[in-house]
Amino acid sequence: MFLLSRESSPSLQEIESSLKENFKLSSYEARAYISLLRLGRQNTKQLSSSATIPLPRVYDTLESLMTKGFAMKKEENFLAIPPKQALKGRTRQFEIQFSDDQKRRADAESRLTDLLQRQTFTEDNGDDQGFSEISVLKGLNTIANKFEELLESSKDVILVAKRAVEAKEFFIPILLEYSKGSPEKRRIRIIAPKSVRINREDLEQARTANAQIRKSDNVIFDMMVTDQDDVLIGVPDPLSEELNHAIAIWVRNASFARSTRNSIEEMWDSSERV
């Protein structure tokens, strides 16, 4: 029998919350599992009383709990699967499901990209010498998507990284992806704060992405400047509760981009080589 001591009772609510949050059990399922662990095998009526679950809901709760690998049936009673076995098995379920979901998403991506592109409205701006466009981007995923779009259309990019260093797992894979099999190498320059520690792996990834890194004391915020008159400026979003929250302004304007690029070029020239 797999018992939790009575001394642990004050933390049962915390255990229930963790089962719900991390292993996607419902409240009834979490309470039923904990009750089976604490009191051992029970029938439906006993479990309804011990776990405070309405009797009509005990049946579907146990059925789901067995499907998720947390309980088993023996004659008319139900038993808890040992925690180590149950949690490891549930984690494996998530891994398999995630892998299947990723495969479906990859298949859908290739099909939908073409279909949705046909639905996209494009404007003919004629002579766009004085054309300007400004957009607000919220959230790292949205910013990373724009980053990828601008990188794809550019050959010479300067990146100024401040807070973006903390979210490099969003941006480095994109840089590496666009460095593979590209007949025309992009020139990518990255300016980081002097306080940032750059390790050997960072340098190796930079070389793979055909990127140069320098350090400066003048880094104020995150910025991307392209040779296609694009400027992307990112700052933390104080109103967001998301992890690594951020907000960015994307500007496409020839005069603004070229003026900004000149300033960043000066910063690059005065930066310290890594």
C-alpha positions as CSV (number, residue, x, y, z in Angstrom):
1,M,0.0,0.0,0.0
2,F,1.3,3.5,-0.9
3,L,0.4,5.7,2.0
4,L,1.0,9.4,2.7
5,S,1.5,10.1,6.3
6,R,-1.1,12.1,8.2
7,E,1.6,14.7,8.9
8,S,1.5,15.6,5.2
9,S,-2.2,16.5,5.4
10,P,-1.6,20.3,5.4
11,S,0.1,20.0,2.0
12,L,-2.6,17.9,0.3
13,Q,-4.1,20.9,-1.3
14,E,-0.7,21.8,-2.7
15,I,-0.3,18.2,-4.0
16,E,-3.7,18.3,-5.6
17,S,-2.8,21.6,-7.3
18,S,0.4,20.2,-8.7
19,L,-1.3,17.1,-10.0
20,K,-3.8,19.4,-11.8
21,E,-1.3,21.9,-13.1
22,N,1.5,19.6,-14.1
23,F,-0.2,16.3,-14.9
24,K,-3.5,17.6,-16.2
25,L,-5.8,15.8,-13.7
26,S,-9.2,17.2,-12.9
27,S,-10.0,18.1,-9.3
28,Y,-12.0,14.9,-8.9
29,E,-9.2,12.8,-10.4
30,A,-6.6,14.3,-8.2
31,R,-8.7,13.9,-5.0
32,A,-9.6,10.3,-6.0
33,Y,-5.9,9.4,-6.6
34,I,-4.8,10.9,-3.3
35,S,-7.5,9.1,-1.5
36,L,-6.6,5.8,-3.0
37,L,-3.0,6.4,-2.0
38,R,-3.9,7.3,1.6
39,L,-6.6,4.7,2.3
40,G,-5.8,1.9,-0.1
41,R,-8.3,0.0,-2.2
42,Q,-11.9,1.3,-2.3
43,N,-15.1,0.7,-4.1
44,T,-17.0,3.5,-5.7
45,K,-19.2,4.3,-2.7
46,Q,-16.2,4.5,-0.4
47,L,-14.3,6.7,-2.8
48,S,-17.3,9.0,-3.2
49,S,-17.3,9.6,0.5
50,S,-13.5,9.7,1.2
51,A,-12.7,12.0,-1.8
52,T,-15.9,14.1,-1.6
53,I,-16.9,13.3,-5.1
54,P,-20.6,13.0,-6.1
55,L,-21.4,9.3,-6.6
56,P,-22.6,9.8,-10.3
57,R,-19.2,11.4,-11.1
58,V,-17.1,8.7,-9.4
59,Y,-17.6,6.3,-12.3
60,D,-16.3,8.6,-15.1
61,T,-13.6,10.0,-12.8
62,L,-12.2,6.5,-12.2
63,E,-12.5,5.6,-15.9
64,S,-10.4,8.7,-16.8
65,L,-8.0,8.1,-14.0
66,M,-7.3,4.5,-15.3
67,T,-6.9,5.8,-18.8
68,K,-4.3,8.3,-17.6
69,G,-2.4,5.5,-15.7
70,F,-3.1,6.5,-12.1
71,A,-5.5,3.7,-11.0
72,M,-6.4,0.1,-11.7
73,K,-9.5,-2.0,-11.0
74,K,-9.4,-5.3,-9.1
75,E,-12.8,-7.0,-8.9
76,E,-15.1,-4.4,-7.4
77,N,-12.4,-2.2,-5.9
78,F,-10.0,0.3,-7.3
79,L,-6.3,0.7,-6.4
80,A,-3.7,3.5,-6.9
81,I,-0.8,3.0,-9.3
82,P,2.5,3.7,-7.4
83,P,3.3,7.5,-7.7
84,K,6.7,6.9,-9.4
85,Q,5.2,4.6,-12.0
86,A,2.1,6.7,-12.6
87,L,3.8,10.1,-12.9
88,K,6.6,8.7,-15.2
89,G,3.9,7.1,-17.4
90,R,1.9,10.3,-17.6
91,T,5.0,12.2,-18.5
92,R,5.6,9.7,-21.3
93,Q,2.1,10.2,-22.5
94,F,2.7,14.0,-22.8
95,E,5.9,13.4,-24.7
96,I,4.2,11.1,-27.2
97,Q,1.3,13.5,-27.6
98,F,3.6,16.5,-28.1
99,S,5.6,14.6,-30.7
100,D,2.3,13.6,-32.5
101,D,1.1,17.2,-32.3
102,Q,4.3,18.6,-33.7
103,K,4.1,16.2,-36.7
104,R,0.6,17.3,-37.4
105,R,1.5,21.0,-37.1
106,A,4.5,20.5,-39.4
107,D,2.2,18.9,-42.0
108,A,-0.4,21.6,-41.6
109,E,2.2,24.3,-41.9
110,S,3.3,23.3,-45.4
111,R,-0.3,22.9,-46.6
112,L,-1.7,26.1,-44.9
113,T,1.2,28.4,-45.8
114,D,0.3,28.2,-49.5
115,L,-3.4,28.2,-48.9
116,L,-3.4,31.2,-46.6
117,Q,-0.9,33.1,-48.7
118,R,-3.4,33.1,-51.5
119,Q,-5.9,34.8,-49.2
120,T,-3.5,37.5,-48.1
121,F,-4.3,41.0,-49.3
122,T,-1.3,42.9,-50.7
123,E,-1.2,46.6,-51.4
124,D,0.4,48.1,-54.4
125,N,2.0,51.3,-53.1
126,G,3.5,52.3,-56.4
127,D,6.6,54.4,-55.7
128,D,7.1,53.7,-52.0
129,Q,10.1,56.0,-51.6
130,G,8.1,58.0,-48.9
131,F,6.1,55.0,-47.8
132,S,5.9,54.4,-44.0
133,E,4.5,51.6,-41.9
134,I,4.4,51.3,-38.2
135,S,3.1,48.3,-36.2
136,V,3.0,47.3,-32.5
137,L,4.0,43.7,-31.7
138,K,3.1,42.1,-28.4
139,G,4.7,38.9,-27.0
140,L,7.9,37.1,-27.8
141,N,6.3,34.7,-30.2
142,T,4.9,37.6,-32.3
143,I,8.2,39.4,-32.2
144,A,10.2,36.3,-33.1
145,N,7.9,35.8,-36.1
146,K,8.6,39.3,-37.3
147,F,12.3,38.8,-36.6
148,E,12.2,35.7,-38.9
149,E,10.3,37.6,-41.6
150,L,12.7,40.5,-41.7
151,L,15.8,38.2,-41.6
152,E,14.5,36.2,-44.6
153,S,14.2,39.3,-46.7
154,S,17.5,40.9,-45.7
155,K,21.2,40.4,-46.5
156,D,22.8,42.8,-44.0
157,V,21.4,42.9,-40.4
158,I,22.5,44.6,-37.3
159,L,21.1,43.4,-34.0
160,V,21.4,45.2,-30.6
161,A,20.6,42.7,-27.8
162,K,19.8,43.7,-24.3
163,R,16.8,41.8,-22.8
164,A,16.8,39.6,-25.9
165,V,19.9,37.9,-24.5
166,E,17.6,36.4,-21.8
167,A,15.3,35.0,-24.5
168,K,18.0,33.8,-26.9
169,E,16.3,30.4,-27.2
170,F,13.7,32.2,-29.3
171,F,16.1,33.8,-31.7
172,I,19.2,31.7,-32.1
173,P,17.3,28.8,-33.8
174,I,16.0,31.3,-36.3
175,L,19.5,32.6,-37.1
176,L,20.8,29.0,-37.4
177,E,17.9,28.0,-39.6
178,Y,18.6,30.8,-42.1
179,S,22.3,30.0,-42.2
180,K,21.7,26.5,-43.5
181,G,22.0,25.9,-47.2
182,S,21.9,29.6,-48.1
183,P,23.9,30.3,-51.3
184,E,24.0,33.9,-50.4
185,K,25.5,34.5,-46.9
186,R,23.8,37.1,-44.8
187,R,25.9,39.5,-42.9
188,I,24.8,39.5,-39.3
189,R,26.3,41.7,-36.6
190,I,25.3,41.5,-33.0
191,I,26.0,44.1,-30.3
192,A,25.6,42.9,-26.7
193,P,26.1,44.7,-23.4
194,K,29.6,44.3,-21.9
195,S,28.0,42.8,-18.8
196,V,26.7,39.8,-20.7
197,R,28.8,36.6,-20.4
198,I,29.3,35.0,-23.9
199,N,30.4,31.4,-23.6
200,R,32.0,29.0,-26.1
201,E,28.7,27.6,-27.3
202,D,27.4,31.1,-28.0
203,L,30.5,31.9,-30.1
204,E,30.2,28.6,-32.0
205,Q,26.5,29.2,-32.8
206,A,27.4,32.7,-33.9
207,R,30.0,31.3,-36.3
208,T,27.6,28.8,-37.7
209,A,25.1,31.6,-38.3
210,N,27.8,33.7,-40.0
211,A,27.3,36.3,-37.2
212,Q,29.9,38.6,-35.6
213,I,29.5,39.7,-31.9
214,R,30.8,42.8,-30.3
215,K,30.2,44.3,-26.9
216,S,29.3,47.9,-25.9
217,D,28.5,50.0,-22.8
218,N,25.9,51.9,-24.8
219,V,23.2,49.2,-25.2
220,I,19.9,50.7,-24.1
221,F,17.3,48.5,-25.6
222,D,16.8,45.7,-28.2
223,M,16.9,46.7,-31.8
224,M,17.1,45.1,-35.3
225,V,18.0,47.2,-38.3
226,T,18.0,45.7,-41.8
227,D,19.2,46.8,-45.2
228,Q,15.5,46.8,-46.4
229,D,14.6,50.0,-44.4
230,D,13.2,48.0,-41.4
231,V,13.7,48.9,-37.7
232,L,12.5,46.7,-34.9
233,I,12.7,48.1,-31.4
234,G,11.9,46.0,-28.4
235,V,11.3,46.8,-24.7
236,P,9.8,44.9,-21.7
237,D,6.0,45.1,-21.5
238,P,5.1,46.1,-17.9
239,L,1.4,45.3,-18.4
240,S,2.0,41.7,-19.4
241,E,2.0,38.7,-17.0
242,E,3.7,36.4,-19.6
243,L,7.2,35.0,-19.0
244,N,9.8,37.0,-20.9
245,H,7.1,39.6,-21.7
246,A,8.0,42.1,-24.3
247,I,6.6,44.6,-26.7
248,A,8.1,45.9,-29.9
249,I,7.6,48.6,-32.5
250,W,8.3,47.8,-36.1
251,V,8.9,50.7,-38.4
252,R,9.4,50.6,-42.2
253,N,10.6,54.0,-43.4
254,A,13.6,54.7,-45.5
255,S,14.7,57.9,-43.8
256,F,14.2,56.6,-40.3
257,A,15.9,53.3,-41.0
258,R,18.9,54.8,-42.7
259,S,19.4,57.4,-40.0
260,T,19.1,54.7,-37.3
261,R,21.5,52.4,-39.2
262,N,24.1,55.1,-39.3
263,S,23.9,55.5,-35.5
264,I,24.2,51.8,-35.0
265,E,27.1,51.5,-37.4
266,E,28.9,54.1,-35.3
267,M,28.2,52.0,-32.2
268,W,29.5,48.9,-34.0
269,D,32.7,50.6,-35.0
270,S,33.4,51.7,-31.4
271,S,32.4,48.3,-29.8
272,E,34.7,45.8,-28.3
273,R,35.5,42.7,-30.4
274,V,34.7,39.4,-28.8
